[in-house]
Amino acid sequence: MILSSMRDVVFGYGNEPVIENLSLDIHTGQFIGITGANGTSKSTVLKLMLGLLKPWSGSVMFNGSRKDGTKVVVGYVPQQVSSFNAGFPSKVIELVRSGCYTRLGPFGRFNEEQRLVVERSLKQVGMWEYRDRKIGELSGGQKQRVCIARALAQEPQVLVLDEPATGMDSAGRTQLYEFLRHEVSQRGLTVIMVTHELGETAKYLDTLIQLERKEEGWRCSVTNSCSAPFGQER
């Protein structure tokens, strides 16, 4: 099923276009990577895809309903979202609990099911033992893990991550990619991830989108199953 469809999209900032004539389909149940050099507007493509930005021209369709008619839940971790300073007062578990707020009852109380969701989300990213630590006391990679746990606590069908491995060491990045691959393969989660670590991530991905700006214009190339050279130029 197509989650998001973009056709002939043009978008920019000020008077300068940064996306030109982009056509792209995003399918559900895949681990999708978006890569490209700095300045190729990877984060902008994410925001257009999710409807957070309106294109100057062209169309963007986001399929926000599941087969049973319920709303698609999107967990979104923006770039640099983990840059809390040392004085940030909240504890790890408090921040992750905030991912459940939209599902709380009329009195805003957590039930046992939600408590277990928070515990599971922290354990999935290896941060359960840090649950009572202040966010500002954590390393950059640990903060990033907590932000991912908060998104997981929303129990999303779609997880959108903008450079989620920032601040993590090599072992931590590998653990994250393996976990995401498992969630896609076993639970049918859709993961859309901006990454610079193509050498590390390619083997985990179903689809890789490479954005390029060259002298002759703007280009998007798509590889499915990450087993063939870039093709399917849009």
N, C-alpha and C positions, 0 to 999 in steps of 0.2 A: 504494500500500500504506500502511496506517495504521502509523505508528511508535509513537505514544503515544495512548492514549484515556483521558480522565478523565470520570467520571460522578458528578454530584452530590457533588463533593468539598467537604468542610469541613475547614479547618485553621486553627490559630492558635498564639499564643505565650502561655504562662501560661493565663489564663482568657479571653483576648480573641481571638475569631475574626478572622482577616484575609482569609480566603477562605471564601466561603459559596456552596454549591450550584453549583459550577463544573462545566460539562460542555463538553468540548473535544476535538477530534480533530486530531492533527498527522500530516500525510502526508509520505512520503518524496519526495526529489527536488525539494524546494521551498526557496526562500529566504523564511523566515518571520520577520517582525518582531513583537516584543512591546513595546508602548509604553503610556504612562500617566503621570499625575502622580506626584510623590514620595509614598510611602505607599500605593501601590496594589498592592504586593506582587509586583512583576514578578519579582524574583529568587526569591521563594518559589515562584511558579508554575513556574519553570524547575526548581527542585530537586524539586518534587513530580512533575513530568513525567518526570524522570530516575530517580525512585525513591530519591533521596537523602533525602527526607523522607517519612514515613508520614502519610497523612491521618487526621484524627479520625474521619471517616466518609466514605462513598462509596468509589469504586474507581478505581485507576490501573493501566492495563495498558501495559507497555512491551515492544514486540516486539524482543527482543534477538537474534533470529536472522535471517540472510539467507536468500535462496531456496535457496542451496546448502548450508544447514545450518550454516555457519560463524557465529561470533559477530560481531555488529555492534560495530565499534570507534567509540567516542565520544570526540572531542577536546573538552575542556571548559576554557574560560578564565573563571574566576570574576571578579566585580567586584573591582577594586583589587588584583588579583593581582600587578601590576607595581610595587608600592610597596616596592621594595628600597632600603635606605639606601646611602649612599655607601661604606660599608665592606664591602658584600657582595662576597665574594672570587671568585666564579666568573666565568669568561669567558662571553661570549655563546655561543660554539660548544659549551661544556660544558653549558650549560643546555638548549640545543636537542637535543643528543645524548641527554639524559636521557629525551626523548620516545620513544626507540627501545629503552629498556632491557627492556621486556617481550618484545621479539623477539630478544634476544641469545641466542647459543648457550650451551652448558654452561660455557664458559670466560669468558663475558662479554666477548668480543672483537667489535669492529665489523668487518664485512666491507665490501667495496667498494660493494655495493648500499646498505647503510645510510649509508655516507659520502656517497653521491650524494643520498640522501633528505634528509640534513641540509643539504647544500649547496643543493638545490632549494628547501627550505622557507625558508631564509634569503633566497634570491634572490627568492622570491615576495613577501616583505614588504619588500624593499629594504634588507636588513640584512647581506648577505654581506660587504661591505667592513668591517663592524664586528665581525667574528667573533672577533677576538683582543682586543677591548676588554673591560674589566671591566664587569659589569652595573651596578654602582653608579655608574659614570661617565656613564651615558647619561641623556638627557632622559626625561621621563615618557612621551612619545609613542613614543620608541625602545624603551623597556622594554616597552611594550604590544605593539609589533610583534614583539619577541623572544618574548614569551609566546605569541603567536599562532603563530609559527614552530614553537615547541615542540609545540603541539597538532597542527600540520600534519605534523610528523615522525612522529606516531603513525600516519599514513596512514589517517585516520578515514573512515568512511562518513557520520558525523553530526558536525557541528561546532557546538558550543554556545558562544555568546559573550555575556557579560554586560557590556554597554556597552564594546565593544572599542575604540572610537575615542577614549576618554578620553585627553587629553593631546596628541592629534594636531591639526595645523593643518588648514585647509580642504582643501588639496591632498592631504594624507595621508589624510584621511577619504574623499575621492572615490576615490583610488587603491585603498583597501581595499574599498569597496563594489563597485567595478568588478571587482576580482579575485574577490570572493565570488560575484558574479553570473555571472562566467565559469565558475567551478568548478561551480556548480549547473547551468548550461545545458549545458556541454560534458562534464562528468564525472559528472553525476548526484548530486553531493554534496548532502546535506541540511544547510542552515544555519538555525539558530534563534538569533536575535539580539535581545537587549534593547537598546533605543535610546531616547534623548530627541530625536534629530535627525530627526524625522519629515519635515520639509521637504526634507532631503537624501536620505533613504533610500527614500521611498515609491516612486519610479520604478524602483527595483531589485528590489522585493519581489514575490513571488507572492501572499503572504497576510499580512495585517496584523491583529494581535490587539490591541485596545485595552481596557485594564482601567480601570474607573472605580469610585469609591466615592461615592455620593450619599446624601442624607438618607433617601431612600426605600429604600436598600439597595445591594447590590454588583452590578455589571453587567460582562459581558464581551461585546464586539461584535467580529465577525469580518468582514473584507473580503477577498474573493478577487480577485486580479489588480490590486488597488489602483486600480480604475477606477470604482468606484461608491461612493456614500455608505455610511457604516457601517450595517450591517443585521444580519440573522441573529442577533438578540439571543438569548443563551442563558439 
